[in-house]
Amino acid sequence: MRVKGGFRTRRRHKKIIRQTSGYYGTRHRLWRRANEAWMKAMWYAYRDRRQRRRDLRRLWILRINAAARKYGLPYNRFIAGLKRAGVALDRKVLADIAVRDADTFARLVEMARQA
């Protein structure tokens, strides 16, 4: 007599069907289509967690560049000046300062210019 593994298979299938509830059409109803959709979604999530970091860094650099150019200093010279001055702020913090606190950013630009 052979064992078909019905309980385990059903449990595995139900888990995927539950995770794909809300998907369109057969992608949340049929096991095979749901499994394909779920695997693709997991791959996109994995890939885009890494892409989000790239996108955010690009956004921070844009904001820093725009703010630094207001004071007549391009991004590359601003960052190089900060490094020479020994200011150890990352781009995320610099972008936040540029958006929220213009006075502090102006002082940072002056420090970069002096160095």
PDB file as gemmi writes it, atoms N, CA and C in Angstrom:
CRYST1    1.000    1.000    1.000  90.00  90.00  90.00 P 1                      
ATOM      1  N   MET A   1       0.847  -1.182   0.000  1.00  0.00           N  
ATOM      2  CA  MET A   1       0.000   0.000   0.000  1.00  0.00           C  
ATOM      3  C   MET A   1       0.896   1.251   0.000  1.00  0.00           C  
ATOM      4  N   ARG A   2       0.604   2.209  -0.899  1.00  0.00           N  
ATOM      5  CA  ARG A   2       1.455   3.389  -0.975  1.00  0.00           C  
ATOM      6  C   ARG A   2       0.864   4.541  -0.166  1.00  0.00           C  
ATOM      7  N   VAL A   3       1.736   5.436   0.232  1.00  0.00           N  
ATOM      8  CA  VAL A   3       1.323   6.609   1.003  1.00  0.00           C  
ATOM      9  C   VAL A   3       1.312   7.801   0.047  1.00  0.00           C  
ATOM     10  N   LYS A   4       0.205   8.524   0.021  1.00  0.00           N  
ATOM     11  CA  LYS A   4       0.069   9.616  -0.926  1.00  0.00           C  
ATOM     12  C   LYS A   4       0.440  10.971  -0.338  1.00  0.00           C  
ATOM     13  N   GLY A   5       0.540  11.075   0.966  1.00  0.00           N  
ATOM     14  CA  GLY A   5       0.919  12.339   1.582  1.00  0.00           C  
ATOM     15  C   GLY A   5      -0.129  13.415   1.445  1.00  0.00           C  
ATOM     16  N   GLY A   6      -1.397  13.050   1.487  1.00  0.00           N  
ATOM     17  CA  GLY A   6      -2.483  14.003   1.250  1.00  0.00           C  
ATOM     18  C   GLY A   6      -2.517  15.129   2.249  1.00  0.00           C  
ATOM     19  N   PHE A   7      -2.306  14.796   3.522  1.00  0.00           N  
ATOM     20  CA  PHE A   7      -2.390  15.815   4.565  1.00  0.00           C  
ATOM     21  C   PHE A   7      -1.312  16.876   4.368  1.00  0.00           C  
ATOM     22  N   ARG A   8      -0.081  16.437   4.166  1.00  0.00           N  
ATOM     23  CA  ARG A   8       1.037  17.385   4.002  1.00  0.00           C  
ATOM     24  C   ARG A   8       0.864  18.239   2.741  1.00  0.00           C  
ATOM     25  N   THR A   9       0.462  17.594   1.676  1.00  0.00           N  
ATOM     26  CA  THR A   9       0.280  18.327   0.418  1.00  0.00           C  
ATOM     27  C   THR A   9      -0.811  19.370   0.570  1.00  0.00           C  
ATOM     28  N   ARG A  10      -1.926  18.955   1.178  1.00  0.00           N  
ATOM     29  CA  ARG A  10      -3.046  19.889   1.355  1.00  0.00           C  
ATOM     30  C   ARG A  10      -2.628  21.068   2.238  1.00  0.00           C  
ATOM     31  N   ARG A  11      -1.874  20.775   3.296  1.00  0.00           N  
ATOM     32  CA  ARG A  11      -1.418  21.842   4.189  1.00  0.00           C  
ATOM     33  C   ARG A  11      -0.493  22.823   3.458  1.00  0.00           C  
ATOM     34  N   ARG A  12       0.412  22.279   2.641  1.00  0.00           N  
ATOM     35  CA  ARG A  12       1.329  23.130   1.881  1.00  0.00           C  
ATOM     36  C   ARG A  12       0.558  23.990   0.875  1.00  0.00           C  
ATOM     37  N   HIS A  13      -0.405  23.361   0.191  1.00  0.00           N  
ATOM     38  CA  HIS A  13      -1.205  24.081  -0.796  1.00  0.00           C  
ATOM     39  C   HIS A  13      -2.021  25.190  -0.128  1.00  0.00           C  
ATOM     40  N   LYS A  14      -2.641  24.861   0.990  1.00  0.00           N  
ATOM     41  CA  LYS A  14      -3.485  25.845   1.672  1.00  0.00           C  
ATOM     42  C   LYS A  14      -2.658  27.042   2.134  1.00  0.00           C  
ATOM     43  N   LYS A  15      -1.423  26.775   2.545  1.00  0.00           N  
ATOM     44  CA  LYS A  15      -0.561  27.860   2.999  1.00  0.00           C  
ATOM     45  C   LYS A  15      -0.326  28.863   1.867  1.00  0.00           C  
ATOM     46  N   ILE A  16      -0.040  28.357   0.660  1.00  0.00           N  
ATOM     47  CA  ILE A  16       0.209  29.231  -0.488  1.00  0.00           C  
ATOM     48  C   ILE A  16      -1.076  29.945  -0.897  1.00  0.00           C  
ATOM     49  N   ILE A  17      -2.180  29.219  -0.932  1.00  0.00           N  
ATOM     50  CA  ILE A  17      -3.463  29.822  -1.306  1.00  0.00           C  
ATOM     51  C   ILE A  17      -3.815  30.944  -0.331  1.00  0.00           C  
ATOM     52  N   ARG A  18      -3.557  30.717   0.955  1.00  0.00           N  
ATOM     53  CA  ARG A  18      -3.811  31.748   1.962  1.00  0.00           C  
ATOM     54  C   ARG A  18      -2.937  32.981   1.715  1.00  0.00           C  
ATOM     55  N   GLN A  19      -1.678  32.774   1.360  1.00  0.00           N  
ATOM     56  CA  GLN A  19      -0.772  33.897   1.139  1.00  0.00           C  
ATOM     57  C   GLN A  19      -1.083  34.666  -0.143  1.00  0.00           C  
ATOM     58  N   THR A  20      -1.767  34.039  -1.082  1.00  0.00           N  
ATOM     59  CA  THR A  20      -2.080  34.721  -2.334  1.00  0.00           C  
ATOM     60  C   THR A  20      -3.512  35.252  -2.359  1.00  0.00           C  
ATOM     61  N   SER A  21      -4.190  35.248  -1.216  1.00  0.00           N  
ATOM     62  CA  SER A  21      -5.546  35.800  -1.209  1.00  0.00           C  
ATOM     63  C   SER A  21      -5.437  37.279  -1.535  1.00  0.00           C  
ATOM     64  N   GLY A  22      -6.283  37.742  -2.430  1.00  0.00           N  
ATOM     65  CA  GLY A  22      -6.204  39.129  -2.867  1.00  0.00           C  
ATOM     66  C   GLY A  22      -5.553  39.272  -4.224  1.00  0.00           C  
ATOM     67  N   TYR A  23      -4.905  38.220  -4.718  1.00  0.00           N  
ATOM     68  CA  TYR A  23      -4.351  38.254  -6.064  1.00  0.00           C  
ATOM     69  C   TYR A  23      -5.511  38.133  -7.039  1.00  0.00           C  
ATOM     70  N   TYR A  24      -5.280  38.513  -8.299  1.00  0.00           N  
ATOM     71  CA  TYR A  24      -6.344  38.586  -9.289  1.00  0.00           C  
ATOM     72  C   TYR A  24      -6.603  37.225  -9.939  1.00  0.00           C  
ATOM     73  N   GLY A  25      -7.871  36.905 -10.122  1.00  0.00           N  
ATOM     74  CA  GLY A  25      -8.276  35.736 -10.919  1.00  0.00           C  
ATOM     75  C   GLY A  25      -7.787  34.412 -10.361  1.00  0.00           C  
ATOM     76  N   THR A  26      -7.245  33.585 -11.262  1.00  0.00           N  
ATOM     77  CA  THR A  26      -6.829  32.238 -10.842  1.00  0.00           C  
ATOM     78  C   THR A  26      -5.577  32.284  -9.979  1.00  0.00           C  
ATOM     79  N   ARG A  27      -4.941  33.432  -9.908  1.00  0.00           N  
ATOM     80  CA  ARG A  27      -3.701  33.534  -9.129  1.00  0.00           C  
ATOM     81  C   ARG A  27      -3.958  33.419  -7.627  1.00  0.00           C  
ATOM     82  N   HIS A  28      -5.208  33.503  -7.214  1.00  0.00           N  
ATOM     83  CA  HIS A  28      -5.500  33.253  -5.807  1.00  0.00           C  
ATOM     84  C   HIS A  28      -6.404  32.040  -5.611  1.00  0.00           C  
ATOM     85  N   ARG A  29      -6.799  31.384  -6.705  1.00  0.00           N  
ATOM     86  CA  ARG A  29      -7.697  30.240  -6.588  1.00  0.00           C  
ATOM     87  C   ARG A  29      -7.020  28.909  -6.852  1.00  0.00           C  
ATOM     88  N   LEU A  30      -6.293  28.831  -7.958  1.00  0.00           N  
ATOM     89  CA  LEU A  30      -5.724  27.557  -8.381  1.00  0.00           C  
ATOM     90  C   LEU A  30      -4.310  27.399  -7.833  1.00  0.00           C  
ATOM     91  N   TRP A  31      -4.022  26.214  -7.313  1.00  0.00           N  
ATOM     92  CA  TRP A  31      -2.743  25.980  -6.643  1.00  0.00           C  
ATOM     93  C   TRP A  31      -1.540  26.288  -7.530  1.00  0.00           C  
ATOM     94  N   ARG A  32      -1.523  25.779  -8.742  1.00  0.00           N  
ATOM     95  CA  ARG A  32      -0.332  25.945  -9.575  1.00  0.00           C  
ATOM     96  C   ARG A  32      -0.121  27.416  -9.934  1.00  0.00           C  
ATOM     97  N   ARG A  33      -1.186  28.096 -10.352  1.00  0.00           N  
ATOM     98  CA  ARG A  33      -1.072  29.508 -10.707  1.00  0.00           C  
ATOM     99  C   ARG A  33      -0.740  30.354  -9.472  1.00  0.00           C  
ATOM    100  N   ALA A  34      -1.337  30.005  -8.339  1.00  0.00           N  
ATOM    101  CA  ALA A  34      -1.058  30.730  -7.096  1.00  0.00           C  
ATOM    102  C   ALA A  34       0.400  30.547  -6.692  1.00  0.00           C  
ATOM    103  N   ASN A  35       0.923  29.348  -6.838  1.00  0.00           N  
ATOM    104  CA  ASN A  35       2.305  29.073  -6.470  1.00  0.00           C  
ATOM    105  C   ASN A  35       3.264  29.850  -7.371  1.00  0.00           C  
ATOM    106  N   GLU A  36       2.966  29.896  -8.667  1.00  0.00           N  
ATOM    107  CA  GLU A  36       3.799  30.668  -9.593  1.00  0.00           C  
ATOM    108  C   GLU A  36       3.793  32.145  -9.207  1.00  0.00           C  
ATOM    109  N   ALA A  37       2.585  32.669  -8.927  1.00  0.00           N  
ATOM    110  CA  ALA A  37       2.451  34.083  -8.588  1.00  0.00           C  
ATOM    111  C   ALA A  37       3.180  34.384  -7.284  1.00  0.00           C  
ATOM    112  N   TRP A  38       3.062  33.470  -6.306  1.00  0.00           N  
ATOM    113  CA  TRP A  38       3.696  33.676  -5.008  1.00  0.00           C  
ATOM    114  C   TRP A  38       5.220  33.652  -5.133  1.00  0.00           C  
ATOM    115  N   MET A  39       5.749  32.719  -5.931  1.00  0.00           N  
ATOM    116  CA  MET A  39       7.206  32.638  -6.099  1.00  0.00           C  
ATOM    117  C   MET A  39       7.729  33.905  -6.781  1.00  0.00           C  
ATOM    118  N   LYS A  40       7.000  34.385  -7.788  1.00  0.00           N  
ATOM    119  CA  LYS A  40       7.410  35.594  -8.483  1.00  0.00           C  
ATOM    120  C   LYS A  40       7.367  36.791  -7.524  1.00  0.00           C  
ATOM    121  N   ALA A  41       6.313  36.859  -6.708  1.00  0.00           N  
ATOM    122  CA  ALA A  41       6.173  37.960  -5.751  1.00  0.00           C  
ATOM    123  C   ALA A  41       7.318  37.949  -4.744  1.00  0.00           C  
ATOM    124  N   MET A  42       7.703  36.764  -4.286  1.00  0.00           N  
ATOM    125  CA  MET A  42       8.806  36.660  -3.322  1.00  0.00           C  
ATOM    126  C   MET A  42      10.123  37.086  -3.967  1.00  0.00           C  
ATOM    127  N   TRP A  43      10.313  36.752  -5.227  1.00  0.00           N  
ATOM    128  CA  TRP A  43      11.541  37.147  -5.916  1.00  0.00           C  
ATOM    129  C   TRP A  43      11.589  38.668  -6.099  1.00  0.00           C  
ATOM    130  N   TYR A  44      10.435  39.263  -6.475  1.00  0.00           N  
ATOM    131  CA  TYR A  44      10.379  40.714  -6.619  1.00  0.00           C  
ATOM    132  C   TYR A  44      10.668  41.394  -5.280  1.00  0.00           C  
ATOM    133  N   ALA A  45      10.103  40.856  -4.202  1.00  0.00           N  
ATOM    134  CA  ALA A  45      10.310  41.447  -2.876  1.00  0.00           C  
ATOM    135  C   ALA A  45      11.787  41.394  -2.507  1.00  0.00           C  
ATOM    136  N   TYR A  46      12.437  40.277  -2.773  1.00  0.00           N  
ATOM    137  CA  TYR A  46      13.862  40.111  -2.477  1.00  0.00           C  
ATOM    138  C   TYR A  46      14.690  41.115  -3.274  1.00  0.00           C  
ATOM    139  N   ARG A  47      14.413  41.187  -4.579  1.00  0.00           N  
ATOM    140  CA  ARG A  47      15.162  42.077  -5.459  1.00  0.00           C  
ATOM    141  C   ARG A  47      14.958  43.539  -5.062  1.00  0.00           C  
ATOM    142  N   ASP A  48      13.699  43.900  -4.767  1.00  0.00           N  
ATOM    143  CA  ASP A  48      13.381  45.300  -4.535  1.00  0.00           C  
ATOM    144  C   ASP A  48      13.808  45.791  -3.157  1.00  0.00           C  
ATOM    145  N   ARG A  49      14.036  44.866  -2.219  1.00  0.00           N  
ATOM    146  CA  ARG A  49      14.617  45.303  -0.945  1.00  0.00           C  
ATOM    147  C   ARG A  49      16.011  45.859  -1.185  1.00  0.00           C  
ATOM    148  N   ARG A  50      16.734  45.269  -2.124  1.00  0.00           N  
ATOM    149  CA  ARG A  50      18.060  45.766  -2.460  1.00  0.00           C  
ATOM    150  C   ARG A  50      17.975  47.036  -3.307  1.00  0.00           C  
ATOM    151  N   GLN A  51      17.019  47.068  -4.221  1.00  0.00           N  
ATOM    152  CA  GLN A  51      16.865  48.246  -5.083  1.00  0.00           C  
ATOM    153  C   GLN A  51      16.427  49.480  -4.297  1.00  0.00           C  
ATOM    154  N   ARG A  52      15.651  49.251  -3.225  1.00  0.00           N  
ATOM    155  CA  ARG A  52      15.182  50.380  -2.419  1.00  0.00           C  
ATOM    156  C   ARG A  52      16.374  51.151  -1.860  1.00  0.00           C  
ATOM    157  N   ARG A  53      17.404  50.435  -1.423  1.00  0.00           N  
ATOM    158  CA  ARG A  53      18.586  51.093  -0.877  1.00  0.00           C  
ATOM    159  C   ARG A  53      19.265  51.960  -1.935  1.00  0.00           C  
ATOM    160  N   ARG A  54      19.342  51.446  -3.156  1.00  0.00           N  
ATOM    161  CA  ARG A  54      19.932  52.222  -4.257  1.00  0.00           C  
ATOM    162  C   ARG A  54      19.105  53.469  -4.531  1.00  0.00           C  
ATOM    163  N   ASP A  55      17.782  53.283  -4.582  1.00  0.00           N  
ATOM    164  CA  ASP A  55      16.896  54.399  -4.902  1.00  0.00           C  
ATOM    165  C   ASP A  55      16.974  55.488  -3.836  1.00  0.00           C  
ATOM    166  N   LEU A  56      17.022  55.072  -2.565  1.00  0.00           N  
ATOM    167  CA  LEU A  56      17.087  56.055  -1.490  1.00  0.00           C  
ATOM    168  C   LEU A  56      18.397  56.813  -1.533  1.00  0.00           C  
ATOM    169  N   ARG A  57      19.507  56.108  -1.779  1.00  0.00           N  
ATOM    170  CA  ARG A  57      20.790  56.791  -1.862  1.00  0.00           C  
ATOM    171  C   ARG A  57      20.776  57.824  -2.999  1.00  0.00           C  
ATOM    172  N   ARG A  58      20.187  57.450  -4.129  1.00  0.00           N  
ATOM    173  CA  ARG A  58      20.081  58.368  -5.261  1.00  0.00           C  
ATOM    174  C   ARG A  58      19.258  59.607  -4.875  1.00  0.00           C  
ATOM    175  N   LEU A  59      18.177  59.404  -4.150  1.00  0.00           N  
ATOM    176  CA  LEU A  59      17.334  60.508  -3.699  1.00  0.00           C  
ATOM    177  C   LEU A  59      18.099  61.426  -2.744  1.00  0.00           C  
ATOM    178  N   TRP A  60      18.838  60.823  -1.787  1.00  0.00           N  
ATOM    179  CA  TRP A  60      19.610  61.632  -0.843  1.00  0.00           C  
ATOM    180  C   TRP A  60      20.627  62.489  -1.581  1.00  0.00           C  
ATOM    181  N   ILE A  61      21.311  61.900  -2.560  1.00  0.00           N  
ATOM    182  CA  ILE A  61      22.327  62.636  -3.309  1.00  0.00           C  
ATOM    183  C   ILE A  61      21.688  63.798  -4.072  1.00  0.00           C  
ATOM    184  N   LEU A  62      20.522  63.559  -4.665  1.00  0.00           N  
ATOM    185  CA  LEU A  62      19.809  64.635  -5.369  1.00  0.00           C  
ATOM    186  C   LEU A  62      19.480  65.790  -4.425  1.00  0.00           C  
ATOM    187  N   ARG A  63      18.988  65.463  -3.234  1.00  0.00           N  
ATOM    188  CA  ARG A  63      18.599  66.505  -2.281  1.00  0.00           C  
ATOM    189  C   ARG A  63      19.812  67.293  -1.795  1.00  0.00           C  
ATOM    190  N   ILE A  64      20.903  66.571  -1.506  1.00  0.00           N  
ATOM    191  CA  ILE A  64      22.120  67.243  -1.043  1.00  0.00           C  
ATOM    192  C   ILE A  64      22.652  68.160  -2.137  1.00  0.00           C  
ATOM    193  N   ASN A  65      22.671  67.670  -3.365  1.00  0.00           N  
ATOM    194  CA  ASN A  65      23.173  68.454  -4.494  1.00  0.00           C  
ATOM    195  C   ASN A  65      22.351  69.732  -4.671  1.00  0.00           C  
ATOM    196  N   ALA A  66      21.031  69.594  -4.630  1.00  0.00           N  
ATOM    197  CA  ALA A  66      20.160  70.765  -4.812  1.00  0.00           C  
ATOM    198  C   ALA A  66      20.403  71.790  -3.707  1.00  0.00           C  
ATOM    199  N   ALA A  67      20.516  71.310  -2.475  1.00  0.00           N  
ATOM    200  CA  ALA A  67      20.707  72.227  -1.351  1.00  0.00           C  
ATOM    201  C   ALA A  67      22.088  72.880  -1.401  1.00  0.00           C  
ATOM    202  N   ALA A  68      23.111  72.118  -1.765  1.00  0.00           N  
ATOM    203  CA  ALA A  68      24.473  72.656  -1.813  1.00  0.00           C  
ATOM    204  C   ALA A  68      24.606  73.677  -2.935  1.00  0.00           C  
ATOM    205  N   ARG A  69      23.948  73.443  -4.046  1.00  0.00           N  
ATOM    206  CA  ARG A  69      24.033  74.373  -5.181  1.00  0.00           C  
ATOM    207  C   ARG A  69      23.367  75.717  -4.860  1.00  0.00           C  
ATOM    208  N   LYS A  70      22.424  75.718  -3.923  1.00  0.00           N  
ATOM    209  CA  LYS A  70      21.832  76.988  -3.490  1.00  0.00           C  
ATOM    210  C   LYS A  70      22.908  77.914  -2.937  1.00  0.00           C  
ATOM    211  N   TYR A  71      23.907  77.284  -2.320  1.00  0.00           N  
ATOM    212  CA  TYR A  71      25.004  78.052  -1.736  1.00  0.00           C  
ATOM    213  C   TYR A  71      26.219  78.094  -2.660  1.00  0.00           C  
ATOM    214  N   GLY A  72      26.043  77.736  -3.921  1.00  0.00           N  
ATOM    215  CA  GLY A  72      27.088  77.862  -4.926  1.00  0.00           C  
ATOM    216  C   GLY A  72      28.179  76.801  -4.855  1.00  0.00           C  
ATOM    217  N   LEU A  73      27.850  75.632  -4.346  1.00  0.00           N  
ATOM    218  CA  LEU A  73      28.851  74.561  -4.235  1.00  0.00           C  
ATOM    219  C   LEU A  73      28.250  73.275  -4.798  1.00  0.00           C  
ATOM    220  N   PRO A  74      28.862  72.692  -5.841  1.00  0.00           N  
ATOM    221  CA  PRO A  74      28.312  71.446  -6.371  1.00  0.00           C  
ATOM    222  C   PRO A  74      28.527  70.283  -5.402  1.00  0.00           C  
ATOM    223  N   TYR A  75      27.759  69.242  -5.615  1.00  0.00           N  
ATOM    224  CA  TYR A  75      27.744  68.081  -4.716  1.00  0.00           C  
ATOM    225  C   TYR A  75      29.136  67.504  -4.472  1.00  0.00           C  
ATOM    226  N   ASN A  76      29.904  67.276  -5.557  1.00  0.00           N  
ATOM    227  CA  ASN A  76      31.183  66.584  -5.388  1.00  0.00           C  
ATOM    228  C   ASN A  76      32.159  67.415  -4.557  1.00  0.00           C  
ATOM    229  N   ARG A  77      32.166  68.716  -4.755  1.00  0.00           N  
ATOM    230  CA  ARG A  77      33.072  69.565  -3.970  1.00  0.00           C  
ATOM    231  C   ARG A  77      32.597  69.676  -2.520  1.00  0.00           C  
ATOM    232  N   PHE A  78      31.279  69.647  -2.343  1.00  0.00           N  
ATOM    233  CA  PHE A  78      30.707  69.691  -0.987  1.00  0.00           C  
ATOM    234  C   PHE A  78      31.124  68.459  -0.189  1.00  0.00           C  
ATOM    235  N   ILE A  79      30.946  67.275  -0.787  1.00  0.00           N  
ATOM    236  CA  ILE A  79      31.288  66.018  -0.103  1.00  0.00           C  
ATOM    237  C   ILE A  79      32.797  65.945   0.147  1.00  0.00           C  
ATOM    238  N   ALA A  80      33.598  66.334  -0.837  1.00  0.00           N  
ATOM    239  CA  ALA A  80      35.061  66.301  -0.675  1.00  0.00           C  
ATOM    240  C   ALA A  80      35.488  67.255   0.434  1.00  0.00           C  
ATOM    241  N   GLY A  81      34.874  68.425   0.493  1.00  0.00           N  
ATOM    242  CA  GLY A  81      35.186  69.393   1.543  1.00  0.00           C  
ATOM    243  C   GLY A  81      34.836  68.886   2.921  1.00  0.00           C  
ATOM    244  N   LEU A  82      33.680  68.217   3.028  1.00  0.00           N  
ATOM    245  CA  LEU A  82      33.283  67.652   4.325  1.00  0.00           C  
ATOM    246  C   LEU A  82      34.270  66.572   4.773  1.00  0.00           C  
ATOM    247  N   LYS A  83      34.711  65.751   3.831  1.00  0.00           N  
ATOM    248  CA  LYS A  83      35.684  64.702   4.177  1.00  0.00           C  
ATOM    249  C   LYS A  83      36.979  65.323   4.681  1.00  0.00           C  
ATOM    250  N   ARG A  84      37.459  66.375   3.985  1.00  0.00           N  
ATOM    251  CA  ARG A  84      38.693  67.050   4.410  1.00  0.00           C  
ATOM    252  C   ARG A  84      38.516  67.711   5.773  1.00  0.00           C  
ATOM    253  N   ALA A  85      37.310  68.242   6.042  1.00  0.00           N  
ATOM    254  CA  ALA A  85      37.039  68.906   7.321  1.00  0.00           C  
ATOM    255  C   ALA A  85      36.838  67.903   8.448  1.00  0.00           C  
ATOM    256  N   GLY A  86      36.735  66.608   8.095  1.00  0.00           N  
ATOM    257  CA  GLY A  86      36.563  65.573   9.121  1.00  0.00           C  
ATOM    258  C   GLY A  86      35.137  65.419   9.617  1.00  0.00           C  
ATOM    259  N   VAL A  87      34.181  65.861   8.810  1.00  0.00           N  
ATOM    260  CA  VAL A  87      32.766  65.712   9.167  1.00  0.00           C  
ATOM    261  C   VAL A  87      32.308  64.333   8.722  1.00  0.00           C  
ATOM    262  N   ALA A  88      31.889  63.516   9.665  1.00  0.00           N  
ATOM    263  CA  ALA A  88      31.534  62.127   9.359  1.00  0.00           C  
ATOM    264  C   ALA A  88      30.019  61.935   9.382  1.00  0.00           C  
ATOM    265  N   LEU A  89      29.314  62.645   8.520  1.00  0.00           N  
ATOM    266  CA  LEU A  89      27.862  62.469   8.389  1.00  0.00           C  
ATOM    267  C   LEU A  89      27.580  61.734   7.088  1.00  0.00           C  
ATOM    268  N   ASP A  90      26.700  60.743   7.157  1.00  0.00           N  
ATOM    269  CA  ASP A  90      26.369  60.018   5.925  1.00  0.00           C  
ATOM    270  C   ASP A  90      25.341  60.784   5.106  1.00  0.00           C  
ATOM    271  N   ARG A  91      25.085  60.296   3.902  1.00  0.00           N  
ATOM    272  CA  ARG A  91      24.219  61.017   2.977  1.00  0.00           C  
ATOM    273  C   ARG A  91      22.779  61.092   3.461  1.00  0.00           C  
ATOM    274  N   LYS A  92      22.339  60.073   4.179  1.00  0.00           N  
ATOM    275  CA  LYS A  92      20.976  60.075   4.701  1.00  0.00           C  
ATOM    276  C   LYS A  92      20.787  61.245   5.672  1.00  0.00           C  
ATOM    277  N   VAL A  93      21.729  61.403   6.572  1.00  0.00           N  
ATOM    278  CA  VAL A  93      21.644  62.476   7.570  1.00  0.00           C  
ATOM    279  C   VAL A  93      21.804  63.838   6.897  1.00  0.00           C  
ATOM    280  N   LEU A  94      22.747  63.941   5.956  1.00  0.00           N  
ATOM    281  CA  LEU A  94      22.951  65.211   5.245  1.00  0.00           C  
ATOM    282  C   LEU A  94      21.685  65.633   4.505  1.00  0.00           C  
ATOM    283  N   ALA A  95      21.039  64.674   3.847  1.00  0.00           N  
ATOM    284  CA  ALA A  95      19.808  64.985   3.109  1.00  0.00           C  
ATOM    285  C   ALA A  95      18.716  65.443   4.065  1.00  0.00           C  
ATOM    286  N   ASP A  96      18.631  64.802   5.231  1.00  0.00           N  
ATOM    287  CA  ASP A  96      17.628  65.180   6.217  1.00  0.00           C  
ATOM    288  C   ASP A  96      17.888  66.598   6.724  1.00  0.00           C  
ATOM    289  N   ILE A  97      19.162  66.904   6.988  1.00  0.00           N  
ATOM    290  CA  ILE A  97      19.516  68.261   7.427  1.00  0.00           C  
ATOM    291  C   ILE A  97      19.192  69.273   6.331  1.00  0.00           C  
ATOM    292  N   ALA A  98      19.491  68.917   5.082  1.00  0.00           N  
ATOM    293  CA  ALA A  98      19.233  69.825   3.957  1.00  0.00           C  
ATOM    294  C   ALA A  98      17.748  70.162   3.843  1.00  0.00           C  
ATOM    295  N   VAL A  99      16.904  69.180   4.098  1.00  0.00           N  
ATOM    296  CA  VAL A  99      15.457  69.395   3.960  1.00  0.00           C  
ATOM    297  C   VAL A  99      14.888  70.123   5.174  1.00  0.00           C  
ATOM    298  N   ARG A 100      15.331  69.750   6.391  1.00  0.00           N  
ATOM    299  CA  ARG A 100      14.679  70.240   7.610  1.00  0.00           C  
ATOM    300  C   ARG A 100      15.339  71.457   8.255  1.00  0.00           C  
ATOM    301  N   ASP A 101      16.665  71.599   8.090  1.00  0.00           N  
ATOM    302  CA  ASP A 101      17.371  72.625   8.851  1.00  0.00           C  
ATOM    303  C   ASP A 101      18.358  73.362   7.947  1.00  0.00           C  
ATOM    304  N   ALA A 102      17.883  74.412   7.296  1.00  0.00           N  
ATOM    305  CA  ALA A 102      18.697  75.131   6.313  1.00  0.00           C  
ATOM    306  C   ALA A 102      19.893  75.841   6.947  1.00  0.00           C  
ATOM    307  N   ASP A 103      19.737  76.321   8.189  1.00  0.00           N  
ATOM    308  CA  ASP A 103      20.831  77.042   8.848  1.00  0.00           C  
ATOM    309  C   ASP A 103      22.020  76.127   9.113  1.00  0.00           C  
ATOM    310  N   THR A 104      21.736  74.947   9.633  1.00  0.00           N  
ATOM    311  CA  THR A 104      22.802  73.970   9.894  1.00  0.00           C  
ATOM    312  C   THR A 104      23.474  73.565   8.592  1.00  0.00           C  
ATOM    313  N   PHE A 105      22.671  73.382   7.557  1.00  0.00           N  
ATOM    314  CA  PHE A 105      23.245  72.983   6.270  1.00  0.00           C  
ATOM    315  C   PHE A 105      24.149  74.082   5.717  1.00  0.00           C  
ATOM    316  N   ALA A 106      23.747  75.342   5.910  1.00  0.00           N  
ATOM    317  CA  ALA A 106      24.567  76.462   5.455  1.00  0.00           C  
ATOM    318  C   ALA A 106      25.914  76.456   6.175  1.00  0.00           C  
ATOM    319  N   ARG A 107      25.911  76.118   7.481  1.00  0.00           N  
ATOM    320  CA  ARG A 107      27.161  76.032   8.230  1.00  0.00           C  
ATOM    321  C   ARG A 107      28.035  74.890   7.721  1.00  0.00           C  
ATOM    322  N   LEU A 108      27.391  73.775   7.362  1.00  0.00           N  
ATOM    323  CA  LEU A 108      28.139  72.641   6.799  1.00  0.00           C  
ATOM    324  C   LEU A 108      28.784  73.027   5.466  1.00  0.00           C  
ATOM    325  N   VAL A 109      28.043  73.783   4.653  1.00  0.00           N  
ATOM    326  CA  VAL A 109      28.581  74.231   3.365  1.00  0.00           C  
ATOM    327  C   VAL A 109      29.803  75.121   3.604  1.00  0.00           C  
ATOM    328  N   GLU A 110      29.714  75.993   4.599  1.00  0.00           N  
ATOM    329  CA  GLU A 110      30.850  76.862   4.915  1.00  0.00           C  
ATOM    330  C   GLU A 110      32.062  76.052   5.375  1.00  0.00           C  
ATOM    331  N   MET A 111      31.795  75.036   6.202  1.00  0.00           N  
ATOM    332  CA  MET A 111      32.900  74.159   6.649  1.00  0.00           C  
ATOM    333  C   MET A 111      33.552  73.466   5.474  1.00  0.00           C  
ATOM    334  N   ALA A 112      32.739  73.007   4.526  1.00  0.00           N  
ATOM    335  CA  ALA A 112      33.258  72.314   3.353  1.00  0.00           C  
ATOM    336  C   ALA A 112      34.056  73.272   2.492  1.00  0.00           C  
ATOM    337  N   ARG A 113      33.594  74.524   2.412  1.00  0.00           N  
ATOM    338  CA  ARG A 113      34.291  75.523   1.601  1.00  0.00           C  
ATOM    339  C   ARG A 113      35.650  75.880   2.219  1.00  0.00           C  
ATOM    340  N   GLN A 114      35.706  75.981   3.529  1.00  0.00           N  
ATOM    341  CA  GLN A 114      36.947  76.351   4.231  1.00  0.00           C  
ATOM    342  C   GLN A 114      38.009  75.260   4.114  1.00  0.00           C  
ATOM    343  N   ALA A 115      37.579  74.009   4.085  1.00  0.00           N  
ATOM    344  CA  ALA A 115      38.535  72.876   4.121  1.00  0.00           C  
ATOM    345  C   ALA A 115      39.270  72.710   2.804  1.00  0.00           C  
TER     346      ALA A 115                                                      
END                                                                             
